[in-house]
């Protein structure tokens, strides 16, 4: 470390920023990781302040996004390793957690994470009952029972031999 | 007086459309829905009315195309018991410049093009080998000369893959026409995998693959509709070769049924 300092004093110390979640937790993040988020990059370009307060992202979600950004900012990791990190990152996560994550990626504008989470959500949804999807997303069923039955009749082929889950 | 206040209320109504998913911007919801395979779209349609209109929207199709999650499907039109049912009202258009039989026809840019299926034994006929028609109140116009080799070698149903026109000849071989060199070439590497004569075969370009469909044997009461998906490529020596990716029965239909048309549709 000392030698590094002597050789390149300008680059030796990496710049960091502090990001605060809506519930008050603070995270120290390298600037190279933070700027992978288009929103954070803009904020950092506009003001000198090293403390960024995010009023609509909770600490758990923010911790996950930061873990993702830090991994992707790590030059020592190959693209393959980053890809397998992405897969592990979303596997086993509850649907609710993914919802908060995808919303956070929209606020922070982290496109590649948004797409990874969207893919995972789509993979989960495709094996679920319609009722499950409505419940998870809090969507009102605006069909009349007759209209719903009619659509089910029109696409009857799609419902054969399908094992759908409700949990 | 004509300007009623209700007008503004009506025009502002679409702005109040609820989001596809509460608390999520619609463009994110679209990204999620676009990643659900099309096989599951009927179930997405049932979630709510707005999901149904999104599933059927051009916007979702565009997003899926960009993601390359859109899929190609084969559509088969079959003739069963020699009976056809027509649902459209037909009208007779203007006469074509050349008499034709079993010609190919297609629509492009709002115009109809017809080609082949006619004798090209004199100049006047050969310049009308392909002709176009712009719709009502238009006349057909000739499209110019056709390379003689192309016309002589073109038999039956054909498909274009990577700018090569493929068809199936009398000897039971798939051949491709090289437009630049004006020559027909046999498609190598598929002889062993395909039966010698493909009864009433038809071809189609399915997402860059050459798809050949024909009527298989079946069990006497039924006929198997067979499909071979072939990856075609140009060899270093300029020849064409194919690899059969899959060969299977895709449909079993009553005896006497025959393939009338086949289309590949992306959505």
Interface residues (C-beta under 8 A of the other chain):
Chain A: X99 X102 X103 X106 X114 X115 X118 X119 X121 X122 X123 X125 X126 X130 X133 X134 X137 X138 X139 X140 X141 X142 X143 X148 X151 X152 X155 X158 X159 X164
Chain B: X18 X21 X22 X23 X24 X25 X28 X31 X32 X33 X34 X35 X36 X37 X39 X40 X41 X42 X43 X45 X46 X47 X48 X49 X50 X51 X52
